[in-house]
Amino acid sequence: MIRVGICDDMLEETIRQKGMVERFGKRFGVNVEILIFEEGEELLQEIQTYGHIDILLLDIEMGGINGIETARIIRETDFQTVLIFISAYDQYCKEMISVQPFAFLDKPVKEKELEIVLKKVMEVKFAECERFLFSSQKHRYSMPLYQILYFESTGRQICVYCEKERYLFYGKLNTGEKEVGKSRIKFARIHVSYYINLNHIKEWNYDSVIMDDNMEIPVSKKYRKMMKQYYMGILGKRDEKEWTGIFFC
């Protein structure tokens, strides 16, 4: 789960950015927890109480301590947080460099520009760091989660499918689901025997999905509503009236 903080003293702007981050998570199969702050002091209190925030969208000009000063305090103890500064002005370049920001976005934030930055963050910061550990045929494997297309339960064994290989190990799908469900990459149970990486779906149908390896996997009736809501989120649809597709009717 990626913790994303949005700090801006304009409530309307934080709501806009929150919607953008939510849609990004759905489009690209990323588990996100979004935290909203109206001032730097409130953000610093959150970090002091509950710890690290992975990505921070930080407005520079705020009441109280400004965004750059807030970032300086964060950097005294934390060099891992990805800082993305947001401002309607560009006169803060020298001050921003001192706190090692990842990017700078003009205000108001454009969704496409934010999407490009967040995709780059995923590629540079998070793609390789989460792995699934298992033993197969007397060998131990540490597989990057983003490379796993899906898990299939076959009796007492689990089959891990990647783009070109597959591996068998003894275990229960429920156990793997609990472990992988805590990750930043979004997986979903769509059938009693399948747990899939939502970012590797190539085609959506009413009662099945086709994965990147061309495997067609059934979607059980109990999971169809969830999958429909997820797919609507990818398209940016908020309710049934906006739905114009033929899938998951």
N, C-alpha and C positions, 0 to 999 in steps of 0.2 A: 504494500500500500504506500503510495507516494503522498506525503503531506504537503499541500500547496497552500501557502499563505498569501492573502491579498490585503494590502494595507493602503488605504486611501480614505481621506476624510470626506469624500463625496460619495454618499450612499448609492446614488444612481450608477456611478461608475463601477463601484465594487460589484453591484448586481450584474452589470453587463459583463464584467470580466469573469465572474463566477459562472455565468451561462456558457461563455466561451470555453473555459477549462473543462466544464462538465461535458460539453459536446466533443471536445478533443479526446477525453478519456473514452467515450463511447466509440468514436470513429476508429481509434487506434488501439483499442483493447488494453487500456491502462487503468488500473485501480487507483482512484484518487480520493483523498479526503481533503475538503476545501475549508479553510479557516478564514474568517473575515475579521479585519481589525480597522478601527476608525482613526487610530493614532499610534505613533511609534511606541509610546509608553505601554499601551495595552499589548502590543506585539511582544515587547521585551519581557513583560510579565508572563505571557504564555510560554515563551521559550525557557524562562527561568523555572517555571512550575512543571511543564510537561516535556521539555526537551526539544530536540532538533526538528527543524522544518526543512524539508528537502528542497523545495523551490519557493522563492519569495518574489511576488510582484509588488514592488515597492514604489509608491509615489514619492517624488522628491519634495514637493512643496506641500507641507501639512501644518496644521496648528500644533503647538507644542514643539517637540524636537522634530526636525525635518528628516527626510528619508536617508540622506547621506550620513547624518550623525547617528541615526538608528543603526545603519549598516556598520559604522565604525565600532559601535558597542558590541554588535553581534560578532564581528571579526576578532574581537579580543579573545574569544574562546572557541569560535567555530569558523573553520575554513572550508567546510564541506557544503554549506548551504549555497544553492545556485541563486545569485542575485540578478534580478531583471528589473532595472530602473525604468520608471515611467514618468515623463514630464512633457509639458507643452513647450518647454524652452530648452536650448542646447548650451547654456552658458556654464554648465556644471561639469564639463568633461574632465578637468584636472582633478576635481574633488572625487569624482566617481572612480577614476583609475586607482586611487589609493586603497579602495576596498575591494578590488578585483571583481567587478561585475561580469556576468556572462553576456549580457546584452543590454541595449537601451532601446526603448520603444517610445514613439511620439504619442502624446495624449490628444484626443481620445484614441484608445487602442483599436486597431483594425484586426478583425478576427483572423484573416489570412496571415498577417504578419506575426501574430502571436502563435499561430499554429506552426509556422516555419521555425520559430525559435524553440518551441516546446519539442518539436520533432528532433531538432539538433541536440537538445538537452538529453533526450532519451538515447540517442545514438552515442553521444560522447560520455555521458555520466552513468547511465543505468543499464545499458544493453547487456553487458557481460557480467554484472555483479551478482545476479541471482541464478542459482543453480539447483538442480534436483539431483540428489545423491541416491544411488542404488547399486546393488550387486547383481551381476548376471554371469552365469557360467564361470564362477570363481574369479571374475574380474570386477573391480570397483569402478564405477563411472561417476563423473561429475558433469552433468549435462546442462549447458545454458538453457534456461527456461524458454527463451524466445525461439530456440531451435526446435522445441517440441510442438508437434502439431496436435496430438491428442493421446490420451490414455485409453486403453480398452481392457476391460476385465474379462478374463477367460478362465472361469473356474477359480482355482486357487492362485492363478498367476495374473500379472498385469503386463500388458504389452505397451511399450513406449514407442510411439511412431514419430520419427523425424523425417526430414525431406527425402533422405536417401537410405536411411538405416532404420531398423527396429530392434528392440531389445526386450527380452522376457525376464521377469523376476517374480519371486513369490511375494505376495502381499494382497491387501484389500484396497479396493478403489476408494473407499471412504477415508482410509488413512492418508492416502496420497492427496485426496481432495482437501483435507484439513491443512496439510502442509503447504500445498501450492496456493490455496486460497488466501494465504497471508502475503503473497507476493505482489509486486507492482504490476505484473502482467495479468491480464484478466482471462481467467479460464471459467468454464461453466459446465455444469452437469446437465446434459440434454437427454440422457437415457440411462437406465439402470446400469448399462455396461460401458458408457462412454463419458469421458470428461475431456472437453476440447478447449484448445486455445482459440479464442474468438477472433484473434487477429489473423488466423490462417484459414478463415472461411472464404471460399471463392464464389460460391453460389448459394442463395437462400431459396428454399421451397417451402410449401405448406407443411409437410411432415418430414422433411429431411434437409440436411445441408451437405454441400460438396466441399471437401477440404482442398488445400493446395496440392495434395498428391493425387487428386481426382477420386478419392474415396468418398462414397456417399454414405452418410451416417444418419440413421433415423432419429427424429425428434419425438420423444414420447408425448402423449397428449397432455400430461401434467406440466410439461415444460414449455408448451407452445406459447402460452401467454407471455411468459418471461422473455422468450426469444423474440416475440413480436415487439414487445416494449423496447428491447435492446436495439432491434433493427430500426424502429421508428426514431430512436434517439440518434442513431448514426445519420439518418436523413434530416434530423432537426425537426421532426414532427412532434408536437406536444399533446395532441389528442386525436381521437378517432376521426373527427371531422376532417382533419388534414390528411388522413391516410388515403392514398390513391393507388397503392400497389395491389398485387393479387396474392401475395404470400401471407400465410398465417391468418387466414380468414376465420 
